[in-house]
Amino acid sequence: MSLAPLPLLLAALALGVCGTKAPPDRQPAPAQAADRPISAAPGSAEATLELACSAVADQAAIARAYSSTSTTRAALRNRARLVTRNAQTLTLIRRALRQSMASSGPAKSLDIGRAERYRLLARLVALEGRAYEDRKNLPQAAGSYVDAIELGQHLERGSGGIVQMLVGGACQSIGRAGIPRVLPRLGEKAARAAAERILRLETARPSFGWTLRMETLCGLPVPPKERGTLGAAITVAAYRLLLQGMEEAVAAPFARRPAHLLGETEKEGAVPSFQSLRNIEGPVVEAAWFYHANSRAQNGMAAVSLALRAYQLAHGAYPASLNALVPAYLPSAPDDPFAAQPQSLRYRKQGNGYLLYSVGPDAKDDGGRPVRKPKPGGGSLIVWFRTATGDLLPGQRL
């Protein structure tokens, strides 16, 4: 059987699903009836989000306005116009956030067309935040940006597997991108509220193990000509067994990921064909695991940055340590998902400012030196982070 390892994930990475920006002239196709998930029960978040996708007006204009940094009067009027025209869509999005993402039908990997439409919804919510910024309504702007983060995390609770998790991460990145703009101008109350909300969302966020369980249920795509054959049945069974083993492995911290399960090393006594499947799937799963950890780290740093802003406004200076934020500004200091042992994000007061960072994919404290990607030419592009060095800074895009 010819293997097609997580083809939608590879396509999603190629389309830049993990980024926040899309070509402004690219217009996602509107949702068609045939594209809508048959498993979505009436009143479910999935069904409501599909209605929201169908209701979007001026899709291409939203993409362009989201990418624009213009502050001219014409740009401000355009943002306000687009938000007003899509008031119904924004209402549907927020209704979906109050509904369950649970699906009554079989799990099915998220298709790229729907992924594009979900990202457009996140851009629309972020564009609403920009419109609030234009009117100097910073608390509402921050609320819209956190809504986009919540939309991404809500998507992660669906049954679309790794691709759906990546799309959810992209939506969260879109929301986080607006926070640094409003952070220096937010009042104490608004900054504290946004920090608490982000951390509350992060606490309830599905683990990567959940995502891998959904991916296992989605199953391995089988070419039409090979459906029903013994070879296809054996490969699909091996695929499920492999992902179930990986599901146990991802319960450990990312820094202690087992090499043999992810295809980095051969496992003694492994069946050759099974090892080949592991070598193909392992790096793809590892890359998805990395992006999940990266999103968690960035959300944690966004929450801490907002809490530090609130603390500074109340006390006239930044705290000596993150412990000073607990419990008045945060219920607890967020853990660093890249650390080999449980520990909080790194923080150091510097003069009138501070340095905040995660140890990054190498799990080593480099004193806040930003992560540097290895030069092209060696190793897999999918798992470039295996040889990367440096720390992850707030808002750093990888």
C-alpha positions in Angstrom: 0.0 0.0 0.0 1.3 3.5 -0.8 1.4 5.5 2.4 0.0 9.0 2.7 1.2 10.1 6.2 -1.1 12.8 7.5 -1.4 14.4 4.1 -3.6 17.2 5.3 -1.0 18.2 8.0 1.7 18.4 5.4 -0.5 20.5 3.1 -1.5 22.7 6.1 2.2 23.3 6.9 2.9 24.1 3.3 0.0 26.6 3.3 1.4 28.3 6.4 -1.4 27.2 8.7 0.8 27.9 11.7 1.4 31.5 10.7 -0.8 34.5 11.2 -0.6 36.0 7.8 -2.1 35.0 4.4 -1.7 36.5 1.0 -4.2 39.4 1.0 -5.5 38.5 -2.5 -6.3 34.9 -1.5 -10.0 34.5 -0.9 -11.1 31.3 0.9 -13.9 29.5 -0.9 -17.3 30.0 0.7 -18.7 27.1 2.6 -20.8 24.9 0.4 -23.5 22.5 1.6 -21.5 19.5 0.6 -18.5 20.7 2.6 -20.5 21.0 5.8 -19.8 18.3 8.4 -22.6 15.8 8.5 -21.5 14.9 12.1 -22.4 18.3 13.4 -25.6 18.1 15.4 -28.0 21.1 15.4 -26.9 23.7 17.9 -23.3 22.4 18.0 -20.4 24.8 17.8 -19.2 23.1 14.6 -22.5 23.8 12.9 -22.6 27.4 14.1 -19.1 28.1 12.9 -20.1 26.8 9.5 -23.0 29.2 9.5 -20.6 32.0 10.4 -18.3 31.0 7.5 -21.2 31.2 5.2 -22.3 34.6 6.5 -18.9 36.3 6.1 -19.1 39.4 3.8 -16.2 40.8 1.8 -13.8 37.9 2.5 -10.9 39.2 0.5 -11.3 42.7 1.9 -11.1 41.2 5.5 -7.8 39.5 4.6 -6.4 42.7 3.2 -7.6 44.9 6.1 -6.2 42.4 8.6 -2.8 42.5 7.0 -2.8 46.3 6.7 -1.0 48.5 9.2 -2.4 51.8 7.7 -3.8 54.4 10.1 -5.2 56.7 7.5 -8.8 57.9 7.8 -9.7 55.7 4.8 -8.2 52.6 6.5 -10.1 53.3 9.7 -13.4 53.8 7.9 -12.8 50.5 6.0 -12.1 48.5 9.2 -15.3 50.0 10.8 -17.3 49.2 7.6 -16.1 45.6 7.5 -16.9 45.0 11.2 -20.4 46.5 10.8 -21.1 44.4 7.7 -20.1 41.3 9.6 -21.9 41.9 12.8 -24.1 38.8 12.3 -21.0 36.7 11.7 -19.3 38.0 14.9 -22.5 37.1 16.8 -22.4 33.6 15.4 -18.8 33.1 16.3 -19.4 34.1 19.9 -22.5 31.9 20.0 -20.3 29.0 19.0 -17.9 29.7 21.8 -20.8 28.9 24.2 -21.6 25.6 22.5 -19.9 22.2 22.6 -17.5 21.2 19.9 -18.4 17.5 20.5 -19.3 15.6 17.4 -21.9 12.8 17.3 -20.4 11.2 14.1 -17.1 9.6 13.3 -13.9 11.6 13.6 -12.7 13.1 10.3 -9.5 15.0 9.6 -10.2 18.7 8.9 -10.0 19.6 5.3 -7.8 22.5 4.1 -10.8 24.5 2.8 -12.5 24.6 6.1 -9.1 25.4 7.8 -8.9 28.5 5.6 -12.4 29.6 6.5 -11.8 29.1 10.2 -8.6 31.3 10.0 -10.7 33.9 8.2 -13.1 34.0 11.2 -10.2 34.6 13.6 -8.9 37.4 11.3 -12.4 39.0 11.4 -12.5 38.9 15.3 -8.9 40.4 15.3 -10.1 43.1 12.8 -12.9 44.0 15.3 -10.1 44.5 17.8 -8.3 46.8 15.5 -11.6 48.8 15.0 -11.9 49.1 18.8 -8.3 50.3 18.9 -9.1 53.0 16.3 -11.8 54.3 18.6 -9.4 54.2 21.6 -11.6 51.5 23.3 -8.6 49.4 24.5 -10.5 47.1 26.9 -12.8 46.0 24.2 -9.9 45.6 21.8 -8.1 43.3 24.2 -11.4 41.4 24.7 -11.6 40.8 20.9 -8.0 39.6 20.7 -8.7 37.1 23.6 -11.9 36.0 21.8 -9.7 35.0 18.8 -7.5 33.0 21.2 -10.6 31.4 22.7 -11.9 30.6 19.2 -8.6 28.7 18.4 -8.7 26.8 21.7 -12.4 25.9 21.0 -11.4 24.5 17.6 -8.8 22.3 19.3 -11.7 20.5 21.1 -13.0 19.2 17.8 -12.5 15.8 16.3 -10.4 16.9 13.3 -7.1 15.7 14.7 -3.7 17.3 14.1 -4.8 19.6 11.3 -7.6 21.0 13.4 -5.2 21.6 16.3 -2.8 23.4 14.0 -5.6 25.6 12.7 -6.6 26.3 16.3 -3.1 27.3 17.0 -3.0 29.6 14.0 -6.2 31.3 15.3 -4.6 31.8 18.7 -1.6 33.4 17.1 -3.8 35.8 15.2 -5.4 36.9 18.5 -2.1 37.2 20.3 -0.6 39.4 17.6 -2.9 42.3 18.7 -2.0 42.2 22.4 1.5 43.9 22.2 -0.2 46.9 20.5 -2.6 47.5 23.3 -0.5 46.3 26.2 1.4 49.6 26.9 -1.9 51.5 26.9 -4.2 49.2 28.9 -5.5 50.1 32.3 -4.9 48.0 35.3 -8.4 46.5 35.4 -8.5 45.6 31.7 -4.9 44.1 31.8 -5.7 42.0 34.8 -9.0 40.7 33.3 -7.3 39.8 30.0 -4.5 38.0 31.8 -6.8 36.0 34.0 -9.0 35.0 31.1 -6.1 33.8 28.9 -4.7 31.7 31.8 -8.2 30.3 32.6 -8.5 29.3 28.9 -5.1 27.7 28.9 -5.8 25.7 32.1 -8.9 24.2 30.3 -7.0 23.6 27.0 -7.0 20.1 25.5 -3.7 18.3 25.8 -1.7 17.2 22.8 -2.6 13.7 23.9 -6.2 14.5 23.2 -5.3 15.7 19.7 -3.4 12.5 19.0 -6.3 10.5 20.2 -8.6 12.3 17.7 -6.0 11.7 15.0 -6.0 8.0 15.8 -9.8 8.0 15.4 -9.5 9.8 12.1 -7.5 7.0 10.7 -5.1 6.7 7.8 -6.5 7.8 4.4 -6.6 4.8 2.0 -6.5 5.3 -1.8 -9.8 4.2 -3.4 -8.2 1.4 -5.4 -6.8 -0.2 -2.3 -9.8 0.0 -0.1 -10.9 -3.4 1.2 -7.6 -5.1 0.5 -5.7 -7.1 3.1 -2.6 -4.9 2.7 -4.6 -1.7 3.4 -6.3 -3.3 6.4 -2.9 -4.3 7.9 -1.4 -0.8 7.3 -4.4 0.9 8.8 -4.2 -1.3 11.9 -0.4 -0.7 12.2 -1.1 3.0 11.9 -3.6 3.0 14.7 -1.3 0.9 16.9 1.6 3.3 16.2 -0.4 6.4 17.1 -1.7 4.8 20.3 1.9 4.2 21.4 2.7 7.8 20.6 -0.3 8.9 22.6 1.4 7.4 25.7 4.7 9.0 24.8 3.4 12.6 24.5 2.2 12.6 28.2 5.9 13.3 29.0 7.3 16.9 28.7 8.3 17.8 25.1 12.0 17.9 26.1 11.9 14.2 27.2 10.2 12.9 24.0 11.3 9.3 23.3 13.4 9.1 20.2 12.4 5.6 19.0 8.7 6.3 19.1 9.2 9.4 16.9 11.3 7.7 14.3 14.6 9.3 15.4 16.2 5.9 16.2 15.5 2.3 15.4 13.9 0.2 18.1 15.4 -3.2 18.7 13.2 -6.0 17.4 10.8 -3.7 15.5 9.2 -5.1 12.4 10.8 -3.4 9.4 7.5 -2.2 7.8 6.3 -0.9 11.2 9.6 0.9 11.7 9.3 2.5 8.2 5.8 3.7 9.1 7.2 5.1 12.4 10.0 6.9 10.5 7.4 8.6 8.3 4.8 9.5 10.9 7.1 10.2 13.8 8.6 13.5 12.6 5.1 14.8 11.6 3.7 14.0 15.0 6.7 15.5 16.7 6.4 18.8 14.6 2.7 19.0 15.6 3.7 18.4 19.3 6.2 21.2 19.0 3.7 23.7 17.6 1.3 22.8 20.4 4.0 23.5 23.0 5.0 26.7 21.3 1.4 27.9 21.4 1.1 27.1 25.1 4.3 29.0 25.8 3.2 32.0 23.9 -0.2 32.1 25.6 1.5 31.8 29.0 3.8 34.7 28.2 0.9 36.8 26.9 -0.9 36.3 30.2 2.2 37.1 32.2 2.9 40.2 30.2 -0.7 41.5 30.8 -0.4 40.7 34.6 2.9 42.5 34.7 1.3 45.5 33.2 -1.5 45.5 35.8 1.1 45.0 38.6 3.3 47.9 37.3 0.3 50.3 37.2 -0.7 49.4 40.7 2.7 49.4 42.3 4.8 51.8 40.2 7.3 49.1 39.3 7.6 45.5 38.0 7.9 42.7 40.6 11.1 41.0 41.6 9.7 37.6 40.6 6.6 36.1 39.1 5.5 34.8 42.5 4.5 38.4 43.4 1.7 38.1 40.7 0.1 35.2 42.6 -2.8 35.2 43.5 -3.8 38.8 43.0 -3.0 38.9 39.3 -2.7 35.3 38.3 -3.9 32.1 40.0 -0.4 30.6 39.4 2.8 31.3 37.4 2.4 29.5 34.0 4.6 26.5 33.5 7.1 26.5 30.7 6.0 23.7 28.3 9.6 23.4 26.9 11.3 22.8 30.3 12.4 19.2 31.0 11.2 19.5 34.6 8.1 21.4 35.8 9.1 25.0 36.3 7.6 28.4 35.4 8.5 30.7 32.6 11.8 32.6 33.0 11.5 36.2 34.3 14.0 38.7 35.2 13.6 42.4 36.2 15.9 44.7 34.2 16.1 48.3 35.2 12.7 49.8 34.5 11.7 46.9 32.4 11.9 43.1 32.4 13.0 40.0 30.4 10.4 37.2 29.9 11.0 34.0 28.0 10.7 30.2 27.6 13.7 28.0 27.4 12.6 27.0 23.9 12.9 23.7 22.1 16.5 22.9 23.3 15.2 23.0 26.9 18.3 25.1 27.9 18.3 28.5 29.6 20.3 30.7 27.2 19.6 33.9 29.2 16.9 35.2 26.9 18.9 34.9 23.6 16.2 34.4 20.9 15.8 31.0 19.2 17.8 30.7 16.0 16.7 28.4 13.3 19.4 26.1 11.8 20.7 27.1 8.4 19.0 25.2 5.5 20.7 22.2 4.1 20.8 19.7 7.0 18.1 17.5 8.5 14.3 17.6 8.0 12.6 20.9 7.5 9.6 19.6 9.5 11.7 19.0 12.6 14.1 21.9 12.3 13.7 22.6 16.0 15.7 19.4 16.9 19.0 21.4 16.4 17.7 24.9 17.2 19.3 26.8 20.0 18.2 29.8 22.1 15.1 30.8 24.0 11.6 31.6 22.9 10.6 35.3 23.5 7.0 36.7 23.7 5.5 37.1 20.2 8.5 35.4 18.5 7.3 33.6 15.3 8.8 30.3 14.4 
